[in-house]
Structure formats: C-alpha cells, structure tokens
Amino acid sequence: MVGSRGWCQERAGWCGRPLFLAIYAALAAGIVFSGFFILSSFYSSGFYTGAIAWSASSPPPSVSLLDSFNPRVSDNRYNSSRKTTLDVGSKPSKTFPVSASPTVNIWTRKIWDAPPAGSKMLPRDSFRLTKEVAKHRVKDNVLIVTFGNYAFMDFILNWVKHLTDVNVTNILVGAMDTKLLEALYWRGVPVYDMDSHMNTIDVGWGSPEFHKMGRE
C-alpha cells in the first residue's frame, strides 16, 4: 500500500512537470512575439528613421532667424517688403487729377492743415465753387455743406470739429462774407465764397440779412 502510494506521487510529479514547462514556454513565446511585433511596427512606421534623418539634415539656426528678434532688423525688413508689395502688387486707387497750383491745394489738403506761415491770402476768385472743384471733397458721391457769416464762426468751427472727430471729411463751408472766408482759410477749413456780400454783424430775427440766409 505504501509502495503503491509513493509510486503514484512520483508519477504525479513526473506528469505535472511537463505541464509547467509547457506553460513557461508559452509565456516566453508570447513575450518574444509581442516584443517582435512592437519593434516591427515601430521600424515600419519610419518614425525613428525620419527623426534621425531630420536631426542630421536640419541646418543650425541661421542669422535671419536670430535677426528676427532684433527690432531694427525686423522693422527694416517690414518696410522693404511693404514697399515692394506696394510697388509691384498694388494698384493706385481711382482719384481725380490734382495739379500743384495753390487754387487746387485749397480743396485737396487735409482739414485743419493751415497754410504755411508767411504765405499770402489767395485771390477771392480762387474760392469760387464749381462742379469740378467739388469733386475733390466728395466721398462716396456725398458732400456735406453748411454756410454762415462771420457772426456764426464759432458754431461753424464746432460743426467741423465734431465731424472730423468721427472721420467725416467730405465737408464744405460756404462763407457769406469775406471776413469768414479769410478766417476759415487760415484755420485750414475747406471754404468757398458764396459771393453774398453779407454784413458781418450778427443778424437779427426778421432782418433782411436773416431772410437772405434762408434764401441762399
């Protein structure tokens, strides 16, 4: 009985040992297969090769890249590129022909751009309003016009100031007397002569000068 029991235990140990060996072999084969699969996928993607090739072929930082942090160099390159773009790619906008005569400069200069110091007053005929002259102040086929005499100059200047503050520049002021014409001219306000020969004093309600303002 004892002999048969020992024989069975010895046989069970002998029979169980190949089972463990088979399990160990399967685990080892799975690890090797998994590692081989990961490595083959990694190399087949070309990532490793591409990274090596990029690091080997990429040049060192150039001077232009370093100069981009220099504000002077950046500004000079911006100005040169901007000039080239304007010279080659852009087309001039459609504008009316402007001559260099003082008469045309009255209508083309910027508002509040006063005449240079020491210059003389232009002849009164230079301030006559014509269709050709008004084209220089028109914007989008719109021209805003007001008029008055010297007594209302403060109101006129306030009107012009508020319009220019909101970037409205297509305006004209009609002068009903010479005194207002000269005052607005020396302040850089676009003004034209209405040839009214109106009195410069403040007009009262119902006076001939007051009715003249309404008619004109």
TORRO-502399 format. One record per residue: residue number from 1; x, y, z of N, C-alpha, C in turn. Coordinates in nm, 4 decimals. Example, Ala and Ser with C-alpha at 12.3 -4.5 7.8 and 13.67 -1.06 7.14 Angstrom:
<recs>
(rec 1,(1.3190,-0.5690,0.7800),(1.2300,-0.4500,0.7800),(1.3200,-0.3300,0.7800)) (rec 2,(1.2850,-0.2250,0.7080),(1.3670,-0.1060,0.7140),(1.2900,0.0030,0.7870)) 
</recs>
This chain:
<recs>
(rec 1,(0.0835,-0.1210,0.0000),(0.0000,0.0000,0.0000),(0.0859,0.1245,0.0000)) (rec 2,(0.1883,0.1189,0.0850),(0.2817,0.2323,0.0915),(0.3600,0.2431,-0.0363)) (rec 3,(0.3964,0.1350,-0.0912),(0.4714,0.1377,-0.2172),(0.3910,0.1890,-0.3321)) (rec 4,(0.2644,0.1486,-0.3348),(0.1800,0.1997,-0.4441),(0.1533,0.3488,-0.4294)) (rec 5,(0.1404,0.3985,-0.3051),(0.1174,0.5435,-0.2823),(0.2380,0.6254,-0.3251)) (rec 6,(0.3563,0.5811,-0.2939),(0.4782,0.6522,-0.3361),(0.4936,0.6507,-0.4863)) (rec 7,(0.4531,0.5395,-0.5441),(0.4640,0.5330,-0.6920),(0.3693,0.6315,-0.7588)) (rec 8,(0.2508,0.6461,-0.6992),(0.1530,0.7418,-0.7569),(0.1999,0.8858,-0.7429)) (rec 9,(0.2587,0.9175,-0.6219),(0.3089,1.0549,-0.6039),(0.4234,1.0838,-0.6991)) (rec 10,(0.5116,0.9870,-0.7162),(0.6235,1.0077,-0.8091),(0.5747,1.0245,-0.9508)) (rec 11,(0.4705,0.9475,-0.9861),(0.4160,0.9584,-1.1224),(0.3431,1.0906,-1.1428)) (rec 12,(0.2700,1.1368,-1.0352),(0.2001,1.2671,-1.0467),(0.2994,1.3802,-1.0632)) (rec 13,(0.4108,1.3753,-0.9880),(0.5135,1.4795,-1.0047),(0.5751,1.4757,-1.1430)) (rec 14,(0.5963,1.3532,-1.1903),(0.6536,1.3405,-1.3251),(0.5570,1.3889,-1.4323)) (rec 15,(0.4268,1.3590,-1.4096),(0.3284,1.4023,-1.5091),(0.3027,1.5522,-1.5027)) (rec 16,(0.3139,1.6185,-1.3835),(0.2872,1.7635,-1.3711),(0.4012,1.8497,-1.4210)) (rec 17,(0.5253,1.7961,-1.4201),(0.6397,1.8775,-1.4615),(0.6313,1.9199,-1.6072)) (rec 18,(0.5969,1.8377,-1.7025),(0.5833,1.8840,-1.8424),(0.4744,1.9889,-1.8602)) (rec 19,(0.3711,1.9838,-1.7745),(0.2644,2.0838,-1.7861),(0.3158,2.2237,-1.7529)) (rec 20,(0.3946,2.2337,-1.6442),(0.4534,2.3629,-1.6085),(0.5526,2.4103,-1.7136)) (rec 21,(0.6282,2.3170,-1.7684),(0.7232,2.3550,-1.8730),(0.6507,2.4103,-1.9951)) (rec 22,(0.5368,2.3505,-2.0273),(0.4604,2.3991,-2.1428),(0.4057,2.5396,-2.1186)) (rec 23,(0.3609,2.5639,-1.9934),(0.3097,2.6987,-1.9606),(0.4208,2.8027,-1.9689)) (rec 24,(0.5371,2.7709,-1.9123),(0.6509,2.8631,-1.9182),(0.6929,2.8906,-2.0615)) (rec 25,(0.6926,2.7875,-2.1434),(0.7313,2.8051,-2.2835),(0.6323,2.8938,-2.3582)) (rec 26,(0.5028,2.8748,-2.3268),(0.4010,2.9584,-2.3935),(0.4149,3.1049,-2.3537)) (rec 27,(0.4411,3.1307,-2.2234),(0.4604,3.2687,-2.1779),(0.5823,3.3328,-2.2432)) (rec 28,(0.6918,3.2573,-2.2485),(0.8136,3.3115,-2.3094),(0.7925,3.3401,-2.4574)) (rec 29,(0.7225,3.2503,-2.5254),(0.6961,3.2727,-2.6682),(0.6073,3.3947,-2.6889)) (rec 30,(0.5087,3.4134,-2.5979),(0.4214,3.5309,-2.6100),(0.4969,3.6607,-2.5898)) (rec 31,(0.5890,3.6618,-2.4927),(0.6689,3.7831,-2.4690),(0.7565,3.8148,-2.5883)) (rec 32,(0.8219,3.7127,-2.6416),(0.9090,3.7336,-2.7580),(0.8280,3.7806,-2.8779)) (rec 33,(0.7132,3.7205,-2.8994),(0.6299,3.7585,-3.0137),(0.5791,3.9021,-3.0000)) (rec 34,(0.5389,3.9374,-2.8772),(0.4902,4.0746,-2.8556),(0.6007,4.1768,-2.8777)) (rec 35,(0.7198,4.1493,-2.8260),(0.8313,4.2412,-2.8470),(0.8675,4.2542,-2.9932)) (rec 36,(0.8669,4.1418,-3.0640),(0.8972,4.1469,-3.2072),(0.7929,4.2278,-3.2832)) (rec 37,(0.6660,4.2124,-3.2448),(0.5580,4.2860,-3.3122),(0.5704,4.4369,-3.2883)) (rec 38,(0.6026,4.4739,-3.1650),(0.6173,4.6175,-3.1334),(0.7347,4.6778,-3.2083)) (rec 39,(0.8474,4.6085,-3.2103),(0.9645,4.6606,-3.2804),(0.9409,4.6702,-3.4304)) (rec 40,(0.8750,4.5703,-3.4868),(0.8485,4.5741,-3.6312),(0.7542,4.6886,-3.6666)) (rec 41,(0.6547,4.7127,-3.5804),(0.5631,4.8247,-3.6060),(0.6355,4.9581,-3.5945)) (rec 42,(0.7232,4.9686,-3.4985),(0.7972,5.0928,-3.4778),(0.8877,5.1244,-3.5960)) (rec 43,(0.9600,5.0256,-3.6440),(1.0514,5.0479,-3.7556),(0.9776,5.0661,-3.8868)) (rec 44,(0.8656,4.9959,-3.9032),(0.7910,5.0084,-4.0290),(0.7270,5.1454,-4.0436)) (rec 45,(0.6956,5.2141,-3.9340),(0.6350,5.3476,-3.9437),(0.7331,5.4512,-3.9930)) (rec 46,(0.8596,5.4262,-3.9843),(0.9592,5.5198,-4.0340),(0.9843,5.6367,-3.9415)) (rec 47,(0.9233,5.6338,-3.8227),(0.9383,5.7479,-3.7326),(1.0816,5.7622,-3.6855)) (rec 48,(1.1388,5.6490,-3.6473),(1.2742,5.6538,-3.5955),(1.3717,5.6982,-3.7032)) (rec 49,(1.3546,5.6411,-3.8236),(1.4433,5.6789,-3.9341),(1.4261,5.8250,-3.9712)) (rec 50,(1.2987,5.8712,-3.9758),(1.2733,6.0111,-4.0107),(1.3301,6.1059,-3.9082)) (rec 51,(1.3210,6.0686,-3.7798),(1.3745,6.1563,-3.6761),(1.5245,6.1691,-3.6882)) (rec 52,(1.5927,6.0556,-3.7172),(1.7377,6.0609,-3.7341),(1.7750,6.1436,-3.8559)) (rec 53,(1.7019,6.1217,-3.9662),(1.7322,6.1966,-4.0882),(1.7076,6.3451,-4.0693)) (rec 54,(1.6017,6.3825,-3.9987),(1.5714,6.5245,-3.9777),(1.6770,6.5904,-3.8908)) (rec 55,(1.7184,6.5196,-3.7838),(1.8188,6.5775,-3.6957),(1.9528,6.5898,-3.7650)) (rec 56,(1.9807,6.4990,-3.8599),(2.1080,6.5056,-3.9301),(2.1071,6.6104,-4.0394)) (rec 57,(1.9907,6.6308,-4.1041),(1.9844,6.7226,-4.2175),(1.9436,6.8630,-4.1798)) (rec 58,(1.8873,6.8857,-4.0600),(1.8420,7.0201,-4.0243),(1.9617,7.1101,-4.0014)) (rec 59,(1.9631,7.2295,-4.0662),(2.0768,7.3197,-4.0511),(2.0723,7.3898,-3.9167)) (rec 60,(2.1822,7.4456,-3.8740),(2.1832,7.5228,-3.7488),(2.1033,7.6502,-3.7652)) (rec 61,(2.0647,7.7152,-3.6574),(1.9876,7.8402,-3.6674),(2.0606,7.9423,-3.7518)) (rec 62,(1.9907,7.9943,-3.8510),(2.0509,8.0902,-3.9417),(2.0523,8.2282,-3.8792)) (rec 63,(2.1232,8.3194,-3.9457),(2.1332,8.4567,-3.8975),(1.9995,8.5263,-3.9081)) (rec 64,(1.9216,8.4912,-4.0156),(1.7918,8.5564,-4.0323),(1.6976,8.5220,-3.9187)) (rec 65,(1.7068,8.3973,-3.8672),(1.6214,8.3601,-3.7554),(1.6591,8.4362,-3.6303)) (rec 66,(1.7891,8.4547,-3.6101),(1.8330,8.5311,-3.4939),(1.8008,8.6784,-3.5087)) (rec 67,(1.8073,8.7275,-3.6336),(1.7778,8.8691,-3.6566),(1.6312,8.9014,-3.6378)) (rec 68,(1.5448,8.7994,-3.6421),(1.4022,8.8273,-3.6261),(1.3699,8.8803,-3.4880)) (rec 69,(1.4611,8.8558,-3.3922),(1.4388,8.9089,-3.2586),(1.4953,9.0497,-3.2436)) (rec 70,(1.5623,9.0994,-3.3464),(1.6159,9.2353,-3.3432),(1.5116,9.3304,-3.3970)) (rec 71,(1.4616,9.4259,-3.3177),(1.3535,9.5133,-3.3664),(1.3945,9.5992,-3.4836)) (rec 72,(1.5225,9.6400,-3.4895),(1.5650,9.7248,-3.6013),(1.5639,9.6481,-3.7322)) (rec 73,(1.6170,9.5256,-3.7276),(1.6191,9.4444,-3.8492),(1.4785,9.4101,-3.8930)) (rec 74,(1.3906,9.3779,-3.7971),(1.2522,9.3437,-3.8311),(1.1805,9.4612,-3.8933)) (rec 75,(1.2013,9.5823,-3.8388),(1.1347,9.7000,-3.8943),(1.1838,9.7297,-4.0347)) (rec 76,(1.3166,9.7155,-4.0558),(1.3701,9.7426,-4.1894),(1.3169,9.6437,-4.2912)) (rec 77,(1.3089,9.5172,-4.2542),(1.2568,9.4170,-4.3473),(1.1092,9.4375,-4.3720)) (rec 78,(1.0362,9.4802,-4.2676),(0.8932,9.5062,-4.2881),(0.8735,9.6224,-4.3839)) (rec 79,(0.9536,9.7282,-4.3667),(0.9382,9.8439,-4.4546),(0.9763,9.8106,-4.5975)) (rec 80,(1.0862,9.7318,-4.6155),(1.1269,9.6971,-4.7508),(1.0261,9.6058,-4.8181)) (rec 81,(0.9730,9.5074,-4.7427),(0.8726,9.4186,-4.8017),(0.7444,9.4931,-4.8306)) (rec 82,(0.7087,9.5865,-4.7431),(0.5869,9.6641,-4.7656),(0.6029,9.7522,-4.8889)) (rec 83,(0.7211,9.8102,-4.9059),(0.7454,9.8940,-5.0223),(0.7403,9.8124,-5.1500)) (rec 84,(0.7993,9.6921,-5.1476),(0.7962,9.6067,-5.2656),(0.6541,9.5658,-5.2994)) (rec 85,(0.5743,9.5358,-5.1967),(0.4354,9.4970,-5.2206),(0.3560,9.6103,-5.2812)) (rec 86,(0.3779,9.7309,-5.2322),(0.3051,9.8449,-5.2859),(0.3488,9.8769,-5.4280)) (rec 87,(0.4793,9.8581,-5.4564),(0.5290,9.8918,-5.5894),(0.4852,9.7901,-5.6934)) (rec 88,(0.4755,9.6621,-5.6543),(0.4504,9.5571,-5.7521),(0.3049,9.5133,-5.7527)) (rec 89,(0.2502,9.4817,-5.6332),(0.1202,9.4178,-5.6274),(0.0017,9.5103,-5.6252)) (rec 90,(0.0178,9.6300,-5.5695),(-0.0982,9.7164,-5.5521),(-0.1216,9.8018,-5.6747)) (rec 91,(-0.2462,9.8426,-5.6902),(-0.2839,9.9306,-5.7985),(-0.3334,10.0616,-5.7406)) (rec 92,(-0.2975,10.1730,-5.7997),(-0.3424,10.3016,-5.7462),(-0.4930,10.3139,-5.7539)) (rec 93,(-0.5512,10.3698,-5.6477),(-0.6955,10.3896,-5.6455),(-0.7345,10.5019,-5.7406)) (rec 94,(-0.8584,10.4981,-5.7820),(-0.9084,10.5963,-5.8757),(-0.9290,10.7288,-5.8045)) (rec 95,(-0.8561,10.8292,-5.8457),(-0.8666,10.9616,-5.7866),(-0.8773,11.0643,-5.8978)) (rec 96,(-0.9235,11.1797,-5.8605),(-0.9329,11.2875,-5.9568),(-0.7965,11.3527,-5.9753)) (rec 97,(-0.7656,11.3976,-6.0949),(-0.6360,11.4617,-6.1170),(-0.6240,11.5892,-6.0354)) (rec 98,(-0.5101,11.6037,-5.9700),(-0.4851,11.7193,-5.8850),(-0.3577,11.7861,-5.9326)) (rec 99,(-0.3650,11.9108,-5.9607),(-0.2483,11.9867,-6.0023),(-0.1804,12.0470,-5.8809)) (rec 100,(-0.0668,12.1072,-5.9037),(0.0114,12.1639,-5.7944),(-0.0168,12.3114,-5.7735)) (rec 101,(-0.1175,12.3653,-5.8358),(-0.1476,12.5076,-5.8219),(-0.2052,12.5355,-5.6844)) (rec 102,(-0.1857,12.6569,-5.6296),(-0.2397,12.6893,-5.4975),(-0.3907,12.6797,-5.4923)) (rec 103,(-0.4587,12.7065,-5.6057),(-0.6044,12.7022,-5.6052),(-0.6555,12.5617,-5.5766)) (rec 104,(-0.5936,12.4605,-5.6386),(-0.6371,12.3232,-5.6181),(-0.6011,12.2758,-5.4774)) (rec 105,(-0.4895,12.3253,-5.4217),(-0.4496,12.2837,-5.2884),(-0.5507,12.3245,-5.1824)) (rec 106,(-0.6306,12.4254,-5.2095),(-0.7346,12.4645,-5.1148),(-0.8315,12.3492,-5.0927)) (rec 107,(-0.8621,12.2765,-5.1965),(-0.9645,12.1722,-5.1896),(-0.9079,12.0338,-5.1615)) (rec 108,(-0.7795,12.0141,-5.1819),(-0.7216,11.8803,-5.1658),(-0.6472,11.8609,-5.0347)) (rec 109,(-0.6083,11.9657,-4.9701),(-0.5331,11.9490,-4.8458),(-0.6260,11.9002,-4.7341)) (rec 110,(-0.5656,11.8458,-4.6301),(-0.6425,11.7924,-4.5190),(-0.7053,11.9056,-4.4378)) (rec 111,(-0.8177,11.8732,-4.3752),(-0.8845,11.9709,-4.2901),(-0.7965,12.0001,-4.1683)) (rec 112,(-0.7953,12.1240,-4.1275),(-0.7122,12.1792,-4.0202),(-0.5658,12.1902,-4.0612)) (rec 113,(-0.5360,12.1645,-4.1865),(-0.3997,12.1843,-4.2372),(-0.3887,12.3286,-4.2853)) (rec 114,(-0.3444,12.4146,-4.1975),(-0.3418,12.5582,-4.2262),(-0.2340,12.5914,-4.3286)) (rec 115,(-0.2500,12.6998,-4.4016),(-0.1465,12.7423,-4.4969),(-0.0162,12.7725,-4.4242)) (rec 116,(0.0953,12.7628,-4.4929),(0.2241,12.7890,-4.4272),(0.2348,12.9332,-4.3805)) (rec 117,(0.3091,12.9519,-4.2749),(0.3271,13.0866,-4.2204),(0.4011,13.1743,-4.3210)) (rec 118,(0.3576,13.2976,-4.3315),(0.4201,13.3907,-4.4241),(0.3585,13.3922,-4.5623)) (rec 119,(0.2654,13.2994,-4.5890),(0.2004,13.2979,-4.7201),(0.0946,13.4072,-4.7279)) (rec 120,(0.0579,13.4418,-4.8488),(-0.0389,13.5485,-4.8717),(-0.1782,13.4905,-4.8950)) (rec 121,(-0.2758,13.5730,-4.8687),(-0.4137,13.5343,-4.8937),(-0.4371,13.5226,-5.0430)) (rec 122,(-0.5030,13.4156,-5.0828),(-0.5297,13.3941,-5.2244),(-0.6380,13.4892,-5.2737)) (rec 123,(-0.6412,13.5138,-5.4031),(-0.7480,13.5988,-5.4582),(-0.8855,13.5391,-5.4310)) (rec 124,(-0.9832,13.6252,-5.4252),(-1.1181,13.5803,-5.3925),(-1.1741,13.4865,-5.4995)) (rec 125,(-1.1325,13.5049,-5.6224),(-1.1800,13.4176,-5.7300),(-1.1346,13.2727,-5.7112)) (rec 126,(-1.0299,13.2522,-5.6327),(-0.9808,13.1156,-5.6102),(-1.0767,13.0325,-5.5261)) (rec 127,(-1.1708,13.0978,-5.4588),(-1.2620,13.0278,-5.3687),(-1.4000,13.0054,-5.4300)) (rec 128,(-1.4127,13.0259,-5.5578),(-1.5417,13.0019,-5.6223),(-1.5661,12.8513,-5.6332)) (rec 129,(-1.6882,12.8129,-5.6044),(-1.7234,12.6709,-5.6046),(-1.7772,12.6310,-5.7410)) (rec 130,(-1.7161,12.5287,-5.7989),(-1.7609,12.4714,-5.9252),(-1.7757,12.3201,-5.9084)) (rec 131,(-1.8377,12.2599,-6.0063),(-1.8580,12.1154,-6.0012),(-1.7252,12.0415,-6.0044)) (rec 132,(-1.6331,12.0915,-6.0829),(-1.5030,12.0263,-6.0936),(-1.4250,12.0376,-5.9633)) (rec 133,(-1.4359,12.1508,-5.8977),(-1.3644,12.1707,-5.7718),(-1.4265,12.0870,-5.6603)) (rec 134,(-1.5594,12.0741,-5.6589),(-1.6273,11.9987,-5.5531),(-1.5925,11.8505,-5.5569)) (rec 135,(-1.5481,11.8005,-5.6712),(-1.5125,11.6587,-5.6810),(-1.3993,11.6222,-5.5855)) (rec 136,(-1.3166,11.7197,-5.5533),(-1.2031,11.6906,-5.4653),(-1.2466,11.6692,-5.3205)) (rec 137,(-1.3665,11.7119,-5.2831),(-1.4146,11.6940,-5.1467),(-1.5205,11.5847,-5.1354)) (rec 138,(-1.5679,11.5331,-5.2479),(-1.6738,11.4323,-5.2466),(-1.6166,11.2975,-5.2025)) (rec 139,(-1.6947,11.2248,-5.1245),(-1.6584,11.0897,-5.0821),(-1.7822,11.0021,-5.0924)) (rec 140,(-1.7712,10.8981,-5.1741),(-1.8850,10.8076,-5.1989),(-2.0058,10.8845,-5.2512)) (rec 141,(-1.9785,10.9812,-5.3388),(-2.0838,11.0630,-5.4010),(-2.1642,11.1432,-5.2984)) (rec 142,(-2.1030,11.1745,-5.1857),(-2.1697,11.2517,-5.0804),(-2.0835,11.3723,-5.0456)) (rec 143,(-2.1482,11.4880,-5.0345),(-2.0809,11.6113,-4.9942),(-2.1707,11.6845,-4.8947)) (rec 144,(-2.1193,11.7102,-4.7758),(-2.1941,11.7775,-4.6698),(-2.1553,11.9249,-4.6697)) (rec 145,(-2.2549,12.0117,-4.6797),(-2.2298,12.1552,-4.6944),(-2.3086,12.2311,-4.5885)) (rec 146,(-2.2450,12.3327,-4.5312),(-2.3131,12.4295,-4.4458),(-2.2643,12.5684,-4.4841)) (rec 147,(-2.3265,12.6710,-4.4283),(-2.2871,12.8079,-4.4626),(-2.3219,12.8993,-4.3459)) (rec 148,(-2.2678,13.0190,-4.3504),(-2.2936,13.1184,-4.2467),(-2.2078,13.2405,-4.2689)) (rec 149,(-2.2244,13.3387,-4.1804),(-2.1393,13.4570,-4.1857),(-2.0450,13.4564,-4.0660)) (rec 150,(-1.9654,13.5622,-4.0531),(-1.8610,13.5646,-3.9511),(-1.9192,13.5585,-3.8100)) (rec 151,(-2.0394,13.6075,-3.7909),(-2.1003,13.6054,-3.6579),(-2.1240,13.4629,-3.6083)) (rec 152,(-2.1337,13.3679,-3.6977),(-2.1591,13.2283,-3.6602),(-2.0343,13.1412,-3.6773)) (rec 153,(-1.9167,13.2019,-3.6757),(-1.7949,13.1251,-3.6996),(-1.7714,13.0210,-3.5899)) (rec 154,(-1.8034,13.0548,-3.4649),(-1.7836,12.9571,-3.3568),(-1.8697,12.8326,-3.3776)) (rec 155,(-1.9915,12.8519,-3.4221),(-2.0785,12.7372,-3.4489),(-2.0245,12.6544,-3.5658)) (rec 156,(-1.9718,12.7236,-3.6657),(-1.9177,12.6530,-3.7826),(-1.7942,12.5720,-3.7445)) (rec 157,(-1.7049,12.6314,-3.6665),(-1.5852,12.5583,-3.6236),(-1.6223,12.4383,-3.5364)) (rec 158,(-1.7215,12.4541,-3.4526),(-1.7676,12.3424,-3.3698),(-1.8263,12.2304,-3.4562)) (rec 159,(-1.8975,12.2683,-3.5594),(-1.9564,12.1711,-3.6523),(-1.8478,12.0924,-3.7250)) (rec 160,(-1.7479,12.1652,-3.7748),(-1.6381,12.0993,-3.8462),(-1.5589,12.0090,-3.7517)) (rec 161,(-1.5353,12.0550,-3.6299),(-1.4567,11.9765,-3.5336),(-1.5262,11.8443,-3.5010)) (rec 162,(-1.6556,11.8466,-3.4787),(-1.7264,11.7237,-3.4437),(-1.7295,11.6257,-3.5613)) (rec 163,(-1.7395,11.6760,-3.6827),(-1.7406,11.5865,-3.7985),(-1.6039,11.5230,-3.8212)) (rec 164,(-1.4996,11.6016,-3.8095),(-1.3652,11.5456,-3.8301),(-1.3264,11.4502,-3.7182)) (rec 165,(-1.3830,11.4677,-3.5999),(-1.3537,11.3743,-3.4905),(-1.4057,11.2341,-3.5200)) (rec 166,(-1.5099,11.2238,-3.5998),(-1.5640,11.0925,-3.6381),(-1.5216,11.0557,-3.7804)) (rec 167,(-1.4142,11.1202,-3.8278),(-1.3533,11.0883,-3.9575),(-1.4466,11.1177,-4.0748)) (rec 168,(-1.5250,11.2220,-4.0640),(-1.6061,11.2704,-4.1760),(-1.5350,11.3925,-4.2333)) (rec 169,(-1.4830,11.3792,-4.3547),(-1.4027,11.4854,-4.4148),(-1.4615,11.5399,-4.5444)) (rec 170,(-1.5676,11.4811,-4.5925),(-1.6284,11.5290,-4.7174),(-1.7257,11.6430,-4.6867)) (rec 171,(-1.6683,11.7549,-4.6421),(-1.7491,11.8696,-4.5999),(-1.6981,11.9959,-4.6676)) (rec 172,(-1.7869,12.0926,-4.6786),(-1.7549,12.2256,-4.7309),(-1.8336,12.3286,-4.6507)) (rec 173,(-1.7753,12.4467,-4.6373),(-1.8405,12.5568,-4.5666),(-1.8518,12.6745,-4.6620)) (rec 174,(-1.9725,12.7251,-4.6754),(-1.9940,12.8434,-4.7577),(-1.9819,12.9701,-4.6743)) (rec 175,(-1.8985,13.0619,-4.7189),(-1.8768,13.1885,-4.6485),(-1.9624,13.2970,-4.7129)) (rec 176,(-2.0467,13.3606,-4.6311),(-2.1349,13.4652,-4.6819),(-2.0711,13.6030,-4.6746)) (rec 177,(-1.9528,13.6107,-4.6160),(-1.8795,13.7376,-4.6138),(-1.7306,13.7090,-4.6211)) (rec 178,(-1.6556,13.8106,-4.6570),(-1.5115,13.7946,-4.6771),(-1.4393,13.7657,-4.5463)) (rec 179,(-1.4870,13.8209,-4.4372),(-1.4202,13.8016,-4.3086),(-1.4227,13.6547,-4.2671)) (rec 180,(-1.5365,13.5881,-4.2840),(-1.5436,13.4454,-4.2529),(-1.4601,13.3639,-4.3504)) (rec 181,(-1.4589,13.4050,-4.4760),(-1.3796,13.3350,-4.5770),(-1.2328,13.3333,-4.5384)) (rec 182,(-1.1801,13.4471,-4.4995),(-1.0387,13.4543,-4.4626),(-1.0113,13.3795,-4.3324)) (rec 183,(-1.1026,13.3913,-4.2357),(-1.0800,13.3254,-4.1064),(-1.0766,13.1734,-4.1209)) (rec 184,(-1.1667,13.1176,-4.1981),(-1.1682,12.9723,-4.2165),(-1.0505,12.9255,-4.3011)) (rec 185,(-1.0105,13.0070,-4.3967),(-0.8968,12.9696,-4.4811),(-0.7699,12.9562,-4.3973)) (rec 186,(-0.7452,13.0523,-4.3086),(-0.6235,13.0476,-4.2279),(-0.6300,12.9395,-4.1197)) (rec 187,(-0.7454,12.8842,-4.0937),(-0.7577,12.7734,-3.9984),(-0.7566,12.6365,-4.0669)) (rec 188,(-0.7491,12.6342,-4.1979),(-0.7425,12.5070,-4.2697),(-0.8762,12.4402,-4.2910)) (rec 189,(-0.9847,12.5176,-4.2882),(-1.1182,12.4634,-4.3118),(-1.1541,12.4827,-4.4586)) (rec 190,(-1.2003,12.3803,-4.5281),(-1.2389,12.3963,-4.6691),(-1.3586,12.4902,-4.6821)) (rec 191,(-1.3376,12.6035,-4.7435),(-1.4394,12.7077,-4.7512),(-1.4481,12.7585,-4.8945)) (rec 192,(-1.5670,12.7981,-4.9342),(-1.5861,12.8576,-5.0665),(-1.6651,12.9871,-5.0511)) (rec 193,(-1.6496,13.0744,-5.1478),(-1.7130,13.2063,-5.1445),(-1.8524,13.1970,-5.2054)) (rec 194,(-1.9530,13.2382,-5.1275),(-2.0906,13.2393,-5.1765),(-2.1242,13.3697,-5.2484)) (rec 195,(-2.0318,13.4659,-5.2441),(-2.0498,13.5939,-5.3144),(-2.1810,13.6613,-5.2716)) (rec 196,(-2.2056,13.6606,-5.1398),(-2.3294,13.7178,-5.0884),(-2.3152,13.8645,-5.0508)) (rec 197,(-2.1920,13.9082,-5.0224),(-2.1661,14.0462,-4.9779),(-2.2515,14.0781,-4.8560)) (rec 198,(-2.2552,13.9837,-4.7639),(-2.3399,13.9984,-4.6460),(-2.2668,14.0744,-4.5378)) (rec 199,(-2.3429,14.1415,-4.4520),(-2.2860,14.2150,-4.3406),(-2.2312,14.1168,-4.2375)) (rec 200,(-2.1195,14.1522,-4.1730),(-2.0550,14.0619,-4.0779),(-2.1167,14.0673,-3.9393)) (rec 201,(-2.2046,14.1609,-3.9123),(-2.2652,14.1690,-3.7802),(-2.3674,14.0574,-3.7636)) (rec 202,(-2.3999,14.0291,-3.6372),(-2.4982,13.9246,-3.6087),(-2.6343,13.9669,-3.6618)) (rec 203,(-2.6983,13.8769,-3.7317),(-2.8268,13.9100,-3.7928),(-2.9384,13.8855,-3.6924)) (rec 204,(-3.0375,13.9712,-3.6932),(-3.1497,13.9558,-3.6024),(-3.2674,13.8892,-3.6703)) (rec 205,(-3.3582,13.8431,-3.5885),(-3.4769,13.7752,-3.6399),(-3.5620,13.8722,-3.7216)) (rec 206,(-3.5935,13.8329,-3.8447),(-3.6772,13.9136,-3.9313),(-3.6043,14.0194,-4.0102)) (rec 207,(-3.4734,14.0342,-3.9886),(-3.3981,14.1355,-4.0627),(-3.3744,14.0893,-4.2056)) (rec 208,(-3.3434,14.1836,-4.2967),(-3.3146,14.1438,-4.4360),(-3.1989,14.0446,-4.4457)) (rec 209,(-3.0959,14.0626,-4.3609),(-2.9834,13.9686,-4.3631),(-3.0267,13.8284,-4.3196)) (rec 210,(-3.1180,13.8216,-4.2232),(-3.1665,13.6911,-4.1777),(-3.2430,13.6196,-4.2889)) (rec 211,(-3.3284,13.6931,-4.3580),(-3.4029,13.6324,-4.4687),(-3.3098,13.5954,-4.5839)) (rec 212,(-3.2025,13.6704,-4.5970),(-3.1061,13.6404,-4.7029),(-3.0378,13.5063,-4.6773)) (rec 213,(-3.0111,13.4768,-4.5518),(-2.9520,13.3464,-4.5187),(-3.0470,13.2327,-4.5547)) (rec 214,(-3.1758,13.2524,-4.5312),(-3.2720,13.1486,-4.5645),(-3.2875,13.1289,-4.7136)) (rec 215,(-3.2808,13.2360,-4.7877),(-3.2969,13.2240,-4.9331),(-3.1750,13.1606,-4.9976)) (rec 216,(-3.0569,13.1871,-4.9456),(-2.9356,13.1354,-5.0080),(-2.8983,12.9992,-4.9523)) 
</recs>
